[in-house]
């Protein structure tokens, strides 16, 4: 993996850099971002400069921007939504003697940043000599609280290294310039919206300040407050300056050599589209009061305790690849940061780590992120589905606009309105309805949450099912078909009978019928009658899944295998991703796949395929998938592991887990890939662990790649915590708490009881023929065209 970006130490519980690389500062800001699902702070240096994107984000806080379509069509969105870079409270500037601390000047003797996954704290230490020859050591710690939704805090210390020194510290609340796209031609970046915040109120007194602003078009208010605790070895002069867009506390003091000055900065963020300016200001002032009461040490202790609880239920242990171990824990940590305290808001594709994709959420939140949360932090999964439920009125309106019944959820959005101006990849991607339904069914099965099942879950399943019976139709032979849709593969748009869409719609229809049958009174309240249930069941039973009899594989969509082949030999590395170098017209009519589509169906609807079909389908689509999406590698890896290509699965696991640490897609300056992060967990649990949850029952078919010595993971299921350990020749299951649990191991049913380990052998693999990838698109570290190592070497195969 020959990516760019910073070089990190390899260690199991942290990401650390030991030098300053100004050329990789955008990547570092994303890697070291802190968030809790509500507040997000990019990992910029405390002093604010040098920096790439300053980045302070609040989940759901956006500005509207009008769309200008070259040709207006009925149903096209009239406006979009873009995440706003709100008031920056991270800035703490230092003037050492007569020189401002700016690491582009003077001499940096030592510099270290470290993100600790067990404490949730970003720490930094810099030894610097100013252009005038004075030396200081700056140490800081930063957190965004998991236990106090609106709170962030910074501890900042300065120590002179070469004698007594006059020091001034300036702590700012600053309305910063808008974030930037980085590459105006890259649709994965963000749109330019210009300055969007208008001042409403400014307050400052003593060491406390607050600013309130309002967006010009969306009409949302944001309040940001700061308070400080200052510790100096001697007398200090303090002053506060406040205007519409800046509140600054300045502390000046003389610090003897060997002594330190410390500033603890508490930050509180709040926003609303309803609450008044005064109410929002009062809200952040109250939050600041509770943060002061806890103190830095109290906040840090709460953070560590929250993470200790998370890791006790979610940790993945890997023996044999220290870099992969680090990457998987990094991925789990950022997945948690993206969602833990979102509470009624979406999970954006970039979390709150950067402005990429305008801060929008997509279908990958339900398909990739929610499975992780369901089994490791179920409350966060429930909250995410609650947000989808809160947008049902908008989804119903969208369905009506499109001439359909039920609800049509948006392809990309912040608040719930459709924000995709490109309808072939946006509006036509109706599979998001089934993705949401799949997440609902998985959550209910894994948690036994009866209250959710009878209310939020039922309504989501009912309204998504109604879309399919409206959108689809029965053909002359009685088959149920869904035409004119786009599946997960955005390189094949507006097709008939996309296999993934049809199979997921089938599950949606069956799950909707099932919940209505077990909750008849709740179903009746939503107008569901026996005739509608019968229609859902019939449509599900008759769903058409296209199949090519000649090739012996399923068609990704009707006629896909009849399309012309893409000329991979003539497509060199600089042509990828294809969406930036080729017209969609050319891409849409060829057999070239951006991201796993039918292969994703092999994972999520594996119950609809035989083992032989999975193997043939995987080989066919592996040769045509270029992975221009960070979503693809995890799915290809999960299915590669299932059908037996363990060395290939391992290569995909490393690619998935290292997507951002190695900046493999060269765009993490826009923010991290949260779904790919979640995919690193999926590779451990569903890939090498072989976990499936079809029909709400847990099954495992674990196999360990030859490069690894051991894999262990934990997951929660119906009030229990299950630990699975995978060794080269056997698997061990241990229930860490709760009632006995029935599961299957490679088809054998067994019951696991608390405190008793169940051990089962792992059956050998059969011989496998080689599979290939498009020329130059095989994952790094994988020898193209090679069969699975275990299948090739096991004497009993």
Beta strands, then each sheet from edge to edge (+ up, - down):
strand 1: 14-17
strand 2: 34-35
strand 3: 39-41
strand 4: 56-58
strand 5: 62-66
strand 6: 79-83
strand 7: 92-96
strand 8: 99-100
strand 9: 107-116
strand 10: 121-129
strand 11: 135-144
strand 12: 151-160
strand 13: 165-174
strand 14: 197-205
strand 15: 208-215
strand 16: 221-231
strand 17: 236-243
strand 18: 246-255
strand 19: 261-272
strand 20: 316-319
strand 21: 473-474
strand 22: 480-481
strand 23: 547-548
strand 24: 553-554
strand 25: 564-565
strand 26: 590-591
strand 27: 699-700
strand 28: 710-717
strand 29: 720-727
strand 30: 730-737
strand 31: 741-745
strand 32: 748-752
strand 33: 758-761
sheet 1: 1+ 9- 10+ 11- 12+ 19- 16+ 15- 14+
sheet 2: 2+ 3- 4+
sheet 3: 5+ 6-
sheet 4: 8+ 7- 13+ 18- 17+
sheet 5: 20+ 28- 29+ 30- 33+
sheet 6: 21+ 22-
sheet 7: 23+ 24-
sheet 8: 25+ 26+
sheet 9: 27+ 31+ 32-
end
